[in-house]
Amino acid sequence: LLICVDDAHLLDEASLEALAFIAERIGAVGIALLVATGGDRGRFGGAEIVELQPLNRAASLTLLERSFGNELSPTVVADVVNVSRGNPLALREIPLSLTPGQRVGGVPLGDALLTCRSAEQAIIARISALGEHARRALLVVALSYREEGAAIARALQAARLSLEELRPAQDAALIAISGGRFSFSHPLVRSTVVYGALCSER
């Protein structure tokens, strides 16, 4: 049995305590617990710690090539690799915040990479570029914490919005809609949409 817990640092305190309790007492043959966290690792006692390092330049270039093919000019690739500092998510998200012209090197980057130096900043830039209705519709989906299309469609209708309002978010690769289900490109996108909105909007 393999138990995987991702983003453990985002768990509530009671859940973290339960997880630490389990980690200290797993002794049965055939049971393994794998916890990914960016927080305090000391609470897991004598567990083996594997610290993930940033991708090196070669791996960063490979990831960009697999994600974007020849869509990025060599100069843009070099700039993105330098800015991302080997963070895989940043490598995938930063180019998405650039215009098509900037990606191919036809339009100067200007301050684009200064405002998108991390995956979260790149996501915020793409959300900010959406119109008001698209941002509100995206917030409705993010707050649902589900992917059932019927419930979300009713919620959008109640907010005087429609599924069509989500098209710009789809074009910006923030969300995908398939078979009546909604899925964000990454959990960080959902949380950024939610916590980037005003309390009154939520």
C-alpha positions as CSV (number, residue, x, y, z in Angstrom):
1,L,0.0,0.0,0.0
2,L,1.4,3.4,-1.0
3,I,-0.1,6.4,0.7
4,C,0.8,9.7,-1.1
5,V,0.1,13.1,0.4
6,D,0.9,16.2,-1.8
7,D,1.3,19.8,-0.5
8,A,1.1,18.6,3.1
9,H,2.0,22.1,4.2
10,L,-1.4,23.2,3.1
11,L,-3.2,20.8,5.5
12,D,-4.9,22.0,8.6
13,E,-3.1,21.4,11.9
14,A,-5.3,18.5,13.0
15,S,-4.7,16.6,9.7
16,L,-0.9,17.3,10.0
17,E,-0.9,15.8,13.5
18,A,-2.7,12.7,12.3
19,L,-0.3,12.4,9.4
20,A,2.7,12.7,11.7
21,F,1.1,10.1,14.0
22,I,0.8,7.6,11.2
23,A,4.3,8.3,9.9
24,E,5.8,7.5,13.3
25,R,3.9,4.2,13.6
26,I,4.0,2.6,10.1
27,G,6.0,-0.5,10.6
28,A,4.0,-3.0,8.6
29,V,5.7,-4.7,5.6
30,G,4.3,-3.5,2.4
31,I,3.1,-0.1,3.5
32,A,4.8,3.2,2.5
33,L,4.0,6.8,3.2
34,L,5.2,9.5,0.8
35,V,4.7,13.1,1.9
36,A,5.5,16.1,-0.3
37,T,5.8,19.3,1.7
38,G,7.3,22.8,1.6
39,G,6.9,23.2,5.4
40,D,8.3,21.8,8.6
41,R,9.7,18.4,8.0
42,G,10.8,17.8,11.5
43,R,7.4,16.7,12.6
44,F,7.8,13.5,10.7
45,G,10.4,12.2,13.1
46,G,13.0,9.8,11.6
47,A,11.5,9.6,8.2
48,E,13.9,9.6,5.3
49,I,14.0,13.1,3.7
50,V,14.6,13.6,0.0
51,E,15.1,17.2,-0.8
52,L,14.2,18.1,-4.4
53,Q,16.6,20.4,-6.1
54,P,15.8,22.8,-9.0
55,L,16.1,21.4,-12.5
56,N,19.5,22.0,-14.1
57,R,19.8,23.9,-17.3
58,A,19.6,20.9,-19.5
59,A,16.5,19.5,-17.8
60,S,14.9,23.0,-18.0
61,L,15.5,23.2,-21.7
62,T,14.1,19.7,-22.2
63,L,10.9,20.6,-20.3
64,L,10.4,23.8,-22.3
65,E,10.9,21.9,-25.5
66,R,8.4,19.2,-24.5
67,S,5.9,21.8,-23.4
68,F,6.2,24.4,-26.2
69,G,8.1,22.8,-29.0
70,N,9.5,25.4,-31.4
71,E,7.0,28.0,-30.2
72,L,9.7,29.9,-28.1
73,S,12.6,31.7,-29.7
74,P,16.1,30.8,-28.4
75,T,16.4,34.2,-26.7
76,V,13.1,33.8,-24.9
77,V,14.0,30.2,-23.8
78,A,17.2,31.5,-22.3
79,D,15.4,34.3,-20.4
80,V,12.7,31.9,-19.1
81,V,15.3,29.4,-17.9
82,N,17.2,32.2,-16.1
83,V,14.0,33.7,-14.5
84,S,12.4,30.3,-13.5
85,R,15.5,29.2,-11.5
86,G,14.8,25.5,-12.3
87,N,11.2,25.5,-11.0
88,P,9.3,23.1,-13.3
89,L,5.9,24.8,-12.8
90,A,7.4,28.2,-13.4
91,L,9.0,26.9,-16.6
92,R,5.6,25.8,-17.9
93,E,3.6,28.8,-16.6
94,I,5.8,31.8,-17.4
95,P,5.7,31.4,-21.2
96,L,1.9,31.2,-21.1
97,S,1.8,34.8,-19.7
98,L,3.6,36.1,-22.8
99,T,1.9,37.1,-26.0
100,P,2.3,35.0,-29.1
101,G,4.6,37.7,-30.5
102,Q,6.7,37.8,-27.4
103,R,7.1,34.0,-27.5
104,V,8.5,33.9,-31.0
105,G,10.8,36.9,-30.3
106,G,9.0,39.2,-32.7
107,V,7.9,41.6,-29.9
108,P,10.3,42.7,-27.1
109,L,9.7,41.2,-23.7
110,G,10.0,44.5,-22.0
111,D,9.0,44.1,-18.3
112,A,7.0,40.9,-18.9
113,L,9.5,38.6,-17.2
114,L,10.0,41.1,-14.3
115,T,6.4,40.8,-13.4
116,C,6.2,37.0,-14.0
117,R,9.3,35.7,-12.1
118,S,7.4,32.8,-10.6
119,A,4.6,30.4,-11.5
120,E,2.1,32.3,-9.2
121,Q,3.0,35.7,-10.7
122,A,2.6,34.3,-14.2
123,I,-0.8,32.9,-13.3
124,I,-1.9,36.2,-11.7
125,A,-0.8,38.0,-14.9
126,R,-3.0,35.8,-17.0
127,I,-6.0,36.1,-14.7
128,S,-5.6,39.9,-14.6
129,A,-5.6,40.0,-18.4
130,L,-9.1,38.5,-18.4
131,G,-12.2,40.7,-18.6
132,E,-14.4,41.2,-15.5
133,H,-17.0,38.7,-16.6
134,A,-14.4,36.0,-17.3
135,R,-12.7,36.6,-14.0
136,R,-16.1,36.3,-12.1
137,A,-17.0,33.2,-14.0
138,L,-13.6,31.6,-13.2
139,L,-14.1,32.5,-9.6
140,V,-17.4,30.7,-9.5
141,V,-15.8,27.6,-10.8
142,A,-12.8,27.9,-8.4
143,L,-15.1,28.3,-5.4
144,S,-17.1,25.2,-6.4
145,Y,-14.2,22.9,-5.6
146,R,-15.9,20.4,-7.8
147,E,-16.0,19.7,-11.5
148,E,-19.7,18.8,-12.0
149,G,-20.9,20.8,-14.9
150,A,-24.6,21.0,-14.1
151,A,-24.1,22.5,-10.6
152,I,-21.5,25.0,-11.9
153,A,-23.8,26.0,-14.8
154,R,-26.6,26.7,-12.4
155,A,-24.2,28.8,-10.2
156,L,-23.1,30.8,-13.2
157,Q,-26.7,31.4,-14.2
158,A,-27.5,32.6,-10.7
159,A,-24.6,35.0,-10.9
160,R,-25.9,36.2,-14.3
161,L,-23.0,34.7,-16.2
162,S,-22.7,31.9,-18.7
163,L,-20.3,29.2,-19.8
164,E,-19.3,31.4,-22.7
165,E,-17.7,33.8,-20.3
166,L,-15.1,31.1,-19.5
167,R,-13.8,31.0,-23.1
168,P,-11.0,33.6,-22.5
169,A,-9.9,31.6,-19.5
170,Q,-9.8,28.5,-21.7
171,D,-7.8,30.3,-24.3
172,A,-5.3,31.4,-21.6
173,A,-4.9,27.8,-20.6
174,L,-6.2,28.4,-17.1
175,I,-9.1,26.0,-17.2
176,A,-10.2,23.1,-19.5
177,I,-13.9,22.1,-20.1
178,S,-14.5,18.6,-21.4
179,G,-17.5,16.4,-21.2
180,G,-19.3,18.8,-18.9
181,R,-16.4,18.8,-16.4
182,F,-14.2,21.6,-15.4
183,S,-10.5,21.2,-14.5
184,F,-7.9,23.8,-13.7
185,S,-4.5,23.4,-15.3
186,H,-2.9,23.1,-11.9
187,P,-4.2,23.3,-8.3
188,L,-2.2,26.6,-7.9
189,V,-4.4,28.2,-10.6
190,R,-7.5,27.4,-8.5
191,S,-6.1,28.8,-5.3
192,T,-4.7,31.9,-7.0
193,V,-8.1,32.6,-8.5
194,V,-9.8,32.3,-5.1
195,Y,-7.2,34.1,-3.0
196,G,-6.6,36.8,-5.6
197,A,-10.2,37.9,-5.5
198,L,-11.6,40.4,-3.0
199,C,-13.5,39.0,0.0
200,S,-16.6,40.8,-1.3
201,E,-16.2,39.1,-4.7
202,R,-15.9,35.7,-3.0
